[in-house]
């Protein structure tokens, strides 16, 4: 692994042209190449892999294509559905029906009545009136499909289309929007061409079948003690301690597909997610108290320094860092109980910086793994994440 560059091959960008891995762009997704290299470098063949932060399903799809059984957890119901849909085996009849229903939707899109718009705050910032009307009719057409597997493939294509037609950008901590008048030229023909192209790509890649199907579980991975399985390998990339809420990027998909119906529900889910800071989760941080005693003393000192920074959010961010690693400490102890003797864990995670205070995730994770009972914890740099700051992505490994 090259350490000095911002290598796109180790990010979600590498996945875009790799079959099902490119079905939906999610910034937090990590590279297929990293997972492949981890597996190739093992001195044993994994028999049961655990992915406790499933996300877009990268680890389990790589394993599925190699014939390696895996179990993946994600607290977000949309992500659990997405990973299951992405890793499923589809018989020829399903992919053919998907193609046939695509043609029917394209030919008859004007005949469908629009569904209700999702209750997204200021939805007009996200899509212009014409785009909204098209998407609402497209969703109605998809919901009219009887076969659940075919309908799920269309939902993936729908997500691709709705984000391509949106005015949103996710390249900052907060979502930004371009002027909706820039897309005033839109008509159904543009949306149909876009949807047809996406469906064609999905149909072709859905024909390439994984060797095995993983098990996807919609549950919190902070407590895996009762999972009842024994895993020999963990390959995962948890949320980074960088206060960027992943739910912000998932919101449009989750609202349109009825996984969310209010901002309160989004906030509640984000609070349960490790590293979540969306909506009311931020205010809850102010009253959260560190009580577990699981964190190393030097991390408490780092948090104290963060809290003293000259910034109105300094104390809140100090709380955020402590809660993030407190949750991770509980998670790692839970993972230890599910591991077979001799099994290995592999975490891809980035460090962070708050007001000039570096949070060395690589060292903290290593120390927390050892405290949980693991041995031989070590880390290496995967890539540089930012040209202007000392931010890196690390691969942290340990053995039971």
Order of alpha helices (4+ residues) and beta strands (2+ residues): alpha-beta-alpha-beta-alpha-alpha-alpha-alpha-alpha-beta-beta-alpha-beta-beta-alpha-alpha-alpha-alpha-alpha-beta-beta-beta-alpha-beta-beta
